[in-house]
Amino acid sequence: MAEFATVAEYVASLPAGQQEIAGRLLPVVEEAFGAGAMFHGHPVWKVGGNPVVLVKAYGRYVTFGFWKGQRIGDASGRLEAGAREMASVKLHSPADVDAELFRGWLERAAALEG
């Protein structure tokens, strides 16, 4: 697996469909958290040194996840619980990016960090 110094390099390495997903998703995340950084091979956004949000591409989808995602509260039912407190959503196409819904998640994730 290649290592990338920047989020832009990571996104540029993705297949076209995943680049489109990232192109819709990243501006929403960056609006809430500013610029992300590479952490464990994928883009992550931190607050006070604590990882809060992640974006990670897999073969058929892009994961948009939260370290404390199970505490966010998701009436839509789209966030799937993961290990510990994590939760994420799998984005298979650019149409899966719901900016309004995701902004709410991001606001609540930031609030959890105090």
Secondary structure in CASP SS format (residue, H / E / C, confidence):
PFRMAT SS
TARGET T0000
AUTHOR 0000-0000-0000
METHOD secondary structure of the structure
MODEL  1
M C 1.00
A C 1.00
E C 1.00
F C 1.00
A C 1.00
T C 1.00
V H 1.00
A H 1.00
E H 1.00
Y H 1.00
V H 1.00
A H 1.00
S C 1.00
L C 1.00
P C 1.00
A H 1.00
G H 1.00
Q H 1.00
Q H 1.00
E H 1.00
I H 1.00
A H 1.00
G H 1.00
R H 1.00
L H 1.00
L H 1.00
P H 1.00
V H 1.00
V H 1.00
E H 1.00
E H 1.00
A H 1.00
F H 1.00
G C 1.00
A C 1.00
G C 1.00
A E 1.00
M E 1.00
F E 1.00
H C 1.00
G C 1.00
H E 1.00
P E 1.00
V E 1.00
W E 1.00
K E 1.00
V E 1.00
G C 1.00
G C 1.00
N E 1.00
P E 1.00
V E 1.00
V E 1.00
L E 1.00
V E 1.00
K E 1.00
A E 1.00
Y C 1.00
G C 1.00
R C 1.00
Y C 1.00
V E 1.00
T E 1.00
F E 1.00
G E 1.00
F E 1.00
W C 1.00
K C 1.00
G H 1.00
Q H 1.00
R H 1.00
I C 1.00
G C 1.00
D C 1.00
A C 1.00
S C 1.00
G C 1.00
R C 1.00
L C 1.00
E E 1.00
A E 1.00
G C 1.00
A C 1.00
R C 1.00
E C 1.00
M C 1.00
A E 1.00
S E 1.00
V E 1.00
K E 1.00
L E 1.00
H C 1.00
S C 1.00
P H 1.00
A H 1.00
D H 1.00
V C 1.00
D C 1.00
A H 1.00
E H 1.00
L H 1.00
F H 1.00
R H 1.00
G H 1.00
W H 1.00
L H 1.00
E H 1.00
R H 1.00
A H 1.00
A H 1.00
A H 1.00
L H 1.00
E C 1.00
G C 1.00
END
